[in-house]
């Protein structure tokens, strides 16, 4: 793996940059993108951010979120350096961006997922980090780079999201010290950030959650729970796939559940999957079977089958993994 010194040198040598992240970007992905964008922009670099999916409304309070462009805007972009953040593989940025966003000089891959592939010319992969935002923070510190209030807010949002508001097992003493530093450097209060991300729910999301929980099923021994979100449910409640975020956590909390599955029907009839584990089953490995990725306790993937078939495939694999730990 390359080190921060190599990265500092690379950034100083080149002038044009493009940044991207995984499909369905979350708080860590977006916060990390915006923090790195601000740093490079202040260096006088030409920087573009291209994502396959739009910025969810709840992250549109972050400074410069409007700088994030859609995939089609990257058609004529030929950056010297392409930076991929928080994506365990190059496929995760989406097929269009993977094909058209080809850099002249180098690909930089910065990630913290245990399933991360070293697909870059420069790879900063730190599975022990709580988030990609934590890695970006350490990169800035290694170069004695001033973290301004806007950057601090973006990094804190990433840190907060990927640690589940500092309650997940990836929250370390170092993570909390970084959070404290960001609060001191920023112009925000932690409760304000939490409110923006988690307490601005639309009524439609509550109705969607109600409909979704009615689809709840459990395996015979109660070790696997799964729910389904269909396109008709989204239409009925006037919601989108962004509104499904967090639903899987509702069923993960059921006593005795080792693996929780939330299956969402996509417009093309295929299925988006969110996976959670209580810790005994590695859902990152489970997701990897279907070309997905993530963490041991929180992962996801897309399966090119209708939800019913996708759930059946996941249940077979999850059941086998549970048998293997017993």
Protein Blocks (a to p, Z undefined) as FASTA:
>chain_A
ZZfklmmmmmmmpmbdcddddehiafklmmmmmmmmmmmmmnopacddddfbdcdfklmm
pghklmpccfklmmmgccfbdcdehiabfklnojklmmmmccfkbccdddfbfkbccfbf
bdcddfkbmbfklmmmmmmmmnopacdfklmmmmmmmmmmmnonopafklcfklmmmmmm
mmmmmccdfklmmmmmmmmccfklmmmmmmmmmmpccdfkopaccddddfklmmmnopaf
klmgoklmmmmmpghiabdcdddddfkopacdddddehlacfklmmmmnopacdfkbccd
dddbdfklmmmmmmmmmmmmmmmmZZ
